[in-house]
Amino acid sequence: MTLAHDVAGDGPSTVLLLHSGVCDRRMWDGQFHALAEAGHRVVRCDLRGFGETPIDAAHVHADDLRDLLDHLGIERAAVVGSSFGGEVALEFTVRHPGRTTALALLCSAFQDHEPGPELRDFLTRERALLIDGDIAGATALNVGLWLGSDADDAARDLVRRMQTRAFELMLPAPDEFAPADVEVTEKDLAALDVPVLVVTGDRDLPDFTAIGDRFARLFPDVRRVTLDWAGHLPALERPEETAGLLRDFLAA
């Protein structure tokens, strides 16, 4: 199955945009065309269980991305990942060596991070709401936590629609269709030979600052940026500023 996707631009370099776990490819509306206008070929996709891509089989997200790039005739790409998308970007880079030219990780997750108290409380509350069948309540919980104060009403409504869609796709899926994990170790990160941008927000949960600091210690070629205005989803909170940050990194 080919992931649902959009392509813009025809530049010599490709940028692959990977959405967060509460969003789908629509989260990149503020960066998609801006990066294409900056001279890149830009691809954004819905991972399985998000947006327009159903969950129809057991899968590995990193392999789905490889198959998408193969389908598009793209050998290598700079990969930009937001939150969960950052974790998938790392999995893709480690599992398919030589296909990533650069990494931009925006408030990225990391698979072996131990959640702090606030994140554990959120996960417990979300699970309880979903067990009770309260998708609207679980969605509102996510919108309230993950968007910083700079997000406008349109961004909040978009996240509400994207998260609802993800729940609608994921909750009925059988357990055997769950994505397989790809192990990524600190040794793997320390061996990466591509430039990396690590971005976190001052208004995000402490977990993601800790992950960003950990990345900064491990990656050989890293630029570490903290946004004093950002929550967890800077691409939606200040779209133009985030587009500029990515544009500058990719140009360098």
Contacts in CASP RR format, 6 or more apart in sequence:
PFRMAT RR
TARGET T0000
AUTHOR 0000-0000-0000
METHOD contacts of the structure
MODEL  1
MTLAHDVAGDGPSTVLLLHSGVCDRRMWDGQFHALAEAGHRVVRCDLRGF
GETPIDAAHVHADDLRDLLDHLGIERAAVVGSSFGGEVALEFTVRHPGRT
TALALLCSAFQDHEPGPELRDFLTRERALLIDGDIAGATALNVGLWLGSD
ADDAARDLVRRMQTRAFELMLPAPDEFAPADVEVTEKDLAALDVPVLVVT
GDRDLPDFTAIGDRFARLFPDVRRVTLDWAGHLPALERPEETAGLLRDFL
AA
1 48 0 8 1.000
1 53 0 8 1.000
1 56 0 8 1.000
1 57 0 8 1.000
1 64 0 8 1.000
2 67 0 8 1.000
2 68 0 8 1.000
2 71 0 8 1.000
3 45 0 8 1.000
3 46 0 8 1.000
3 47 0 8 1.000
3 48 0 8 1.000
3 53 0 8 1.000
3 64 0 8 1.000
3 65 0 8 1.000
3 67 0 8 1.000
3 68 0 8 1.000
4 25 0 8 1.000
4 45 0 8 1.000
4 46 0 8 1.000
4 51 0 8 1.000
4 52 0 8 1.000
4 53 0 8 1.000
5 25 0 8 1.000
5 43 0 8 1.000
5 44 0 8 1.000
5 45 0 8 1.000
5 46 0 8 1.000
5 68 0 8 1.000
5 72 0 8 1.000
6 25 0 8 1.000
6 32 0 8 1.000
6 43 0 8 1.000
6 44 0 8 1.000
6 45 0 8 1.000
7 41 0 8 1.000
7 42 0 8 1.000
7 43 0 8 1.000
7 72 0 8 1.000
8 32 0 8 1.000
8 33 0 8 1.000
8 35 0 8 1.000
8 36 0 8 1.000
8 41 0 8 1.000
8 42 0 8 1.000
9 36 0 8 1.000
9 39 0 8 1.000
9 40 0 8 1.000
9 41 0 8 1.000
9 42 0 8 1.000
10 41 0 8 1.000
11 39 0 8 1.000
11 40 0 8 1.000
11 41 0 8 1.000
12 41 0 8 1.000
13 39 0 8 1.000
13 40 0 8 1.000
13 41 0 8 1.000
13 77 0 8 1.000
13 78 0 8 1.000
13 101 0 8 1.000
13 250 0 8 1.000
14 40 0 8 1.000
14 41 0 8 1.000
14 42 0 8 1.000
14 43 0 8 1.000
14 69 0 8 1.000
14 74 0 8 1.000
14 76 0 8 1.000
14 77 0 8 1.000
14 78 0 8 1.000
15 35 0 8 1.000
15 40 0 8 1.000
15 41 0 8 1.000
15 42 0 8 1.000
15 43 0 8 1.000
15 77 0 8 1.000
15 78 0 8 1.000
15 79 0 8 1.000
15 80 0 8 1.000
15 246 0 8 1.000
15 250 0 8 1.000
16 43 0 8 1.000
16 44 0 8 1.000
16 45 0 8 1.000
16 65 0 8 1.000
16 69 0 8 1.000
16 77 0 8 1.000
16 78 0 8 1.000
16 79 0 8 1.000
16 80 0 8 1.000
17 25 0 8 1.000
17 28 0 8 1.000
17 31 0 8 1.000
17 32 0 8 1.000
17 42 0 8 1.000
17 43 0 8 1.000
17 44 0 8 1.000
17 45 0 8 1.000
17 80 0 8 1.000
17 81 0 8 1.000
18 45 0 8 1.000
18 47 0 8 1.000
18 65 0 8 1.000
18 79 0 8 1.000
18 80 0 8 1.000
18 81 0 8 1.000
18 82 0 8 1.000
18 85 0 8 1.000
18 86 0 8 1.000
18 88 0 8 1.000
18 89 0 8 1.000
19 25 0 8 1.000
19 26 0 8 1.000
19 27 0 8 1.000
19 28 0 8 1.000
19 44 0 8 1.000
19 46 0 8 1.000
19 47 0 8 1.000
19 50 0 8 1.000
19 81 0 8 1.000
19 82 0 8 1.000
19 84 0 8 1.000
19 85 0 8 1.000
20 27 0 8 1.000
20 81 0 8 1.000
20 82 0 8 1.000
20 83 0 8 1.000
20 84 0 8 1.000
20 85 0 8 1.000
20 107 0 8 1.000
20 146 0 8 1.000
20 232 0 8 1.000
20 233 0 8 1.000
21 50 0 8 1.000
21 83 0 8 1.000
21 84 0 8 1.000
21 85 0 8 1.000
21 166 0 8 1.000
22 83 0 8 1.000
22 142 0 8 1.000
22 143 0 8 1.000
22 146 0 8 1.000
22 159 0 8 1.000
22 162 0 8 1.000
22 163 0 8 1.000
22 166 0 8 1.000
22 233 0 8 1.000
23 50 0 8 1.000
23 82 0 8 1.000
23 158 0 8 1.000
23 159 0 8 1.000
23 162 0 8 1.000
23 163 0 8 1.000
23 233 0 8 1.000
23 236 0 8 1.000
24 46 0 8 1.000
24 47 0 8 1.000
24 50 0 8 1.000
24 51 0 8 1.000
24 52 0 8 1.000
24 162 0 8 1.000
24 165 0 8 1.000
24 166 0 8 1.000
25 44 0 8 1.000
25 45 0 8 1.000
25 46 0 8 1.000
25 50 0 8 1.000
25 51 0 8 1.000
26 51 0 8 1.000
26 158 0 8 1.000
26 162 0 8 1.000
27 82 0 8 1.000
27 158 0 8 1.000
27 159 0 8 1.000
27 162 0 8 1.000
27 233 0 8 1.000
27 235 0 8 1.000
27 236 0 8 1.000
28 44 0 8 1.000
28 235 0 8 1.000
29 239 0 8 1.000
30 235 0 8 1.000
30 239 0 8 1.000
30 240 0 8 1.000
30 242 0 8 1.000
30 243 0 8 1.000
31 235 0 8 1.000
31 239 0 8 1.000
31 242 0 8 1.000
31 243 0 8 1.000
31 246 0 8 1.000
32 42 0 8 1.000
32 44 0 8 1.000
33 42 0 8 1.000
34 240 0 8 1.000
34 243 0 8 1.000
34 244 0 8 1.000
34 247 0 8 1.000
35 42 0 8 1.000
35 243 0 8 1.000
35 246 0 8 1.000
35 247 0 8 1.000
35 250 0 8 1.000
36 42 0 8 1.000
38 247 0 8 1.000
38 250 0 8 1.000
38 251 0 8 1.000
40 78 0 8 1.000
40 250 0 8 1.000
41 74 0 8 1.000
43 68 0 8 1.000
43 69 0 8 1.000
43 72 0 8 1.000
43 74 0 8 1.000
43 77 0 8 1.000
45 53 0 8 1.000
45 65 0 8 1.000
45 68 0 8 1.000
46 52 0 8 1.000
46 53 0 8 1.000
47 53 0 8 1.000
47 61 0 8 1.000
47 64 0 8 1.000
47 85 0 8 1.000
47 88 0 8 1.000
48 54 0 8 1.000
48 55 0 8 1.000
48 56 0 8 1.000
48 59 0 8 1.000
48 61 0 8 1.000
48 64 0 8 1.000
48 179 0 8 1.000
49 55 0 8 1.000
49 166 0 8 1.000
49 169 0 8 1.000
49 170 0 8 1.000
49 173 0 8 1.000
50 162 0 8 1.000
50 165 0 8 1.000
50 166 0 8 1.000
50 169 0 8 1.000
51 162 0 8 1.000
51 165 0 8 1.000
51 166 0 8 1.000
51 169 0 8 1.000
54 169 0 8 1.000
55 169 0 8 1.000
55 170 0 8 1.000
55 173 0 8 1.000
55 177 0 8 1.000
56 177 0 8 1.000
57 177 0 8 1.000
58 176 0 8 1.000
58 177 0 8 1.000
58 178 0 8 1.000
58 179 0 8 1.000
58 180 0 8 1.000
59 177 0 8 1.000
59 179 0 8 1.000
59 180 0 8 1.000
60 91 0 8 1.000
60 95 0 8 1.000
60 179 0 8 1.000
60 180 0 8 1.000
60 182 0 8 1.000
61 88 0 8 1.000
61 91 0 8 1.000
61 92 0 8 1.000
61 179 0 8 1.000
61 182 0 8 1.000
62 88 0 8 1.000
62 91 0 8 1.000
62 92 0 8 1.000
62 95 0 8 1.000
62 96 0 8 1.000
62 182 0 8 1.000
63 95 0 8 1.000
65 88 0 8 1.000
65 92 0 8 1.000
65 96 0 8 1.000
66 92 0 8 1.000
66 95 0 8 1.000
66 96 0 8 1.000
66 99 0 8 1.000
69 75 0 8 1.000
69 77 0 8 1.000
69 99 0 8 1.000
75 99 0 8 1.000
76 98 0 8 1.000
76 99 0 8 1.000
76 100 0 8 1.000
76 101 0 8 1.000
77 99 0 8 1.000
77 100 0 8 1.000
77 101 0 8 1.000
78 100 0 8 1.000
78 101 0 8 1.000
78 102 0 8 1.000
78 103 0 8 1.000
78 104 0 8 1.000
78 250 0 8 1.000
79 89 0 8 1.000
79 92 0 8 1.000
79 93 0 8 1.000
79 100 0 8 1.000
79 102 0 8 1.000
79 103 0 8 1.000
79 104 0 8 1.000
80 89 0 8 1.000
80 103 0 8 1.000
80 104 0 8 1.000
80 106 0 8 1.000
80 246 0 8 1.000
81 88 0 8 1.000
81 89 0 8 1.000
81 104 0 8 1.000
81 105 0 8 1.000
81 106 0 8 1.000
81 108 0 8 1.000
82 106 0 8 1.000
82 107 0 8 1.000
82 108 0 8 1.000
82 233 0 8 1.000
82 235 0 8 1.000
83 106 0 8 1.000
83 107 0 8 1.000
83 108 0 8 1.000
83 109 0 8 1.000
83 146 0 8 1.000
83 208 0 8 1.000
83 232 0 8 1.000
83 233 0 8 1.000
84 109 0 8 1.000
85 108 0 8 1.000
85 109 0 8 1.000
86 105 0 8 1.000
86 106 0 8 1.000
86 108 0 8 1.000
86 109 0 8 1.000
87 108 0 8 1.000
87 109 0 8 1.000
87 110 0 8 1.000
87 111 0 8 1.000
87 184 0 8 1.000
89 100 0 8 1.000
89 103 0 8 1.000
89 105 0 8 1.000
89 108 0 8 1.000
90 103 0 8 1.000
90 105 0 8 1.000
90 108 0 8 1.000
90 110 0 8 1.000
90 184 0 8 1.000
90 188 0 8 1.000
90 189 0 8 1.000
91 182 0 8 1.000
91 184 0 8 1.000
92 99 0 8 1.000
92 100 0 8 1.000
93 99 0 8 1.000
93 100 0 8 1.000
93 103 0 8 1.000
93 192 0 8 1.000
93 194 0 8 1.000
94 182 0 8 1.000
94 184 0 8 1.000
94 188 0 8 1.000
94 192 0 8 1.000
95 182 0 8 1.000
100 194 0 8 1.000
101 194 0 8 1.000
102 194 0 8 1.000
102 195 0 8 1.000
102 196 0 8 1.000
102 197 0 8 1.000
102 249 0 8 1.000
102 250 0 8 1.000
103 192 0 8 1.000
103 194 0 8 1.000
103 195 0 8 1.000
103 196 0 8 1.000
103 197 0 8 1.000
104 196 0 8 1.000
104 197 0 8 1.000
104 199 0 8 1.000
104 246 0 8 1.000
104 249 0 8 1.000
104 250 0 8 1.000
105 196 0 8 1.000
105 197 0 8 1.000
105 198 0 8 1.000
105 199 0 8 1.000
105 212 0 8 1.000
105 215 0 8 1.000
106 199 0 8 1.000
106 234 0 8 1.000
106 235 0 8 1.000
106 242 0 8 1.000
107 199 0 8 1.000
107 200 0 8 1.000
107 201 0 8 1.000
107 204 0 8 1.000
107 208 0 8 1.000
107 230 0 8 1.000
107 231 0 8 1.000
107 232 0 8 1.000
107 233 0 8 1.000
107 234 0 8 1.000
108 198 0 8 1.000
108 208 0 8 1.000
108 211 0 8 1.000
108 212 0 8 1.000
108 215 0 8 1.000
109 208 0 8 1.000
109 211 0 8 1.000
110 184 0 8 1.000
110 211 0 8 1.000
110 214 0 8 1.000
110 215 0 8 1.000
111 181 0 8 1.000
111 183 0 8 1.000
111 184 0 8 1.000
113 207 0 8 1.000
113 210 0 8 1.000
113 211 0 8 1.000
115 123 0 8 1.000
115 207 0 8 1.000
116 205 0 8 1.000
116 206 0 8 1.000
116 207 0 8 1.000
118 205 0 8 1.000
118 206 0 8 1.000
118 207 0 8 1.000
119 205 0 8 1.000
119 207 0 8 1.000
122 141 0 8 1.000
122 145 0 8 1.000
125 141 0 8 1.000
126 138 0 8 1.000
126 141 0 8 1.000
126 142 0 8 1.000
129 135 0 8 1.000
129 137 0 8 1.000
129 138 0 8 1.000
129 141 0 8 1.000
130 138 0 8 1.000
130 167 0 8 1.000
130 171 0 8 1.000
135 164 0 8 1.000
135 167 0 8 1.000
135 168 0 8 1.000
135 171 0 8 1.000
136 164 0 8 1.000
138 167 0 8 1.000
139 160 0 8 1.000
139 163 0 8 1.000
139 164 0 8 1.000
139 167 0 8 1.000
140 160 0 8 1.000
142 159 0 8 1.000
142 163 0 8 1.000
143 156 0 8 1.000
143 159 0 8 1.000
143 160 0 8 1.000
143 163 0 8 1.000
144 156 0 8 1.000
145 205 0 8 1.000
145 232 0 8 1.000
146 159 0 8 1.000
146 231 0 8 1.000
146 232 0 8 1.000
146 233 0 8 1.000
147 155 0 8 1.000
147 156 0 8 1.000
147 159 0 8 1.000
147 231 0 8 1.000
147 232 0 8 1.000
147 233 0 8 1.000
147 236 0 8 1.000
147 237 0 8 1.000
148 203 0 8 1.000
148 204 0 8 1.000
148 230 0 8 1.000
148 231 0 8 1.000
148 232 0 8 1.000
148 233 0 8 1.000
148 237 0 8 1.000
149 203 0 8 1.000
149 231 0 8 1.000
150 229 0 8 1.000
150 230 0 8 1.000
150 231 0 8 1.000
150 237 0 8 1.000
150 238 0 8 1.000
151 159 0 8 1.000
151 233 0 8 1.000
151 236 0 8 1.000
151 237 0 8 1.000
155 233 0 8 1.000
155 236 0 8 1.000
155 237 0 8 1.000
158 236 0 8 1.000
159 233 0 8 1.000
159 236 0 8 1.000
186 218 0 8 1.000
189 215 0 8 1.000
189 218 0 8 1.000
189 219 0 8 1.000
190 218 0 8 1.000
190 219 0 8 1.000
190 220 0 8 1.000
192 219 0 8 1.000
192 220 0 8 1.000
193 220 0 8 1.000
193 221 0 8 1.000
194 221 0 8 1.000
195 221 0 8 1.000
195 222 0 8 1.000
195 223 0 8 1.000
195 249 0 8 1.000
195 252 0 8 1.000
196 215 0 8 1.000
196 219 0 8 1.000
196 221 0 8 1.000
196 222 0 8 1.000
196 223 0 8 1.000
197 222 0 8 1.000
197 223 0 8 1.000
197 225 0 8 1.000
197 245 0 8 1.000
197 246 0 8 1.000
197 249 0 8 1.000
198 212 0 8 1.000
198 215 0 8 1.000
198 216 0 8 1.000
198 219 0 8 1.000
198 222 0 8 1.000
198 223 0 8 1.000
198 224 0 8 1.000
198 225 0 8 1.000
199 225 0 8 1.000
199 226 0 8 1.000
199 227 0 8 1.000
199 230 0 8 1.000
199 234 0 8 1.000
199 245 0 8 1.000
200 208 0 8 1.000
200 209 0 8 1.000
200 211 0 8 1.000
200 212 0 8 1.000
200 225 0 8 1.000
200 226 0 8 1.000
200 227 0 8 1.000
200 230 0 8 1.000
201 208 0 8 1.000
201 209 0 8 1.000
201 226 0 8 1.000
201 227 0 8 1.000
201 228 0 8 1.000
201 229 0 8 1.000
201 230 0 8 1.000
201 231 0 8 1.000
201 232 0 8 1.000
201 234 0 8 1.000
202 226 0 8 1.000
202 227 0 8 1.000
202 228 0 8 1.000
202 229 0 8 1.000
202 230 0 8 1.000
202 231 0 8 1.000
203 229 0 8 1.000
203 230 0 8 1.000
203 231 0 8 1.000
204 230 0 8 1.000
204 231 0 8 1.000
204 232 0 8 1.000
205 232 0 8 1.000
208 232 0 8 1.000
209 226 0 8 1.000
212 224 0 8 1.000
213 224 0 8 1.000
215 222 0 8 1.000
215 224 0 8 1.000
216 222 0 8 1.000
216 224 0 8 1.000
223 249 0 8 1.000
225 245 0 8 1.000
227 234 0 8 1.000
229 237 0 8 1.000
229 238 0 8 1.000
230 237 0 8 1.000
230 238 0 8 1.000
231 237 0 8 1.000
234 241 0 8 1.000
234 242 0 8 1.000
235 242 0 8 1.000
END
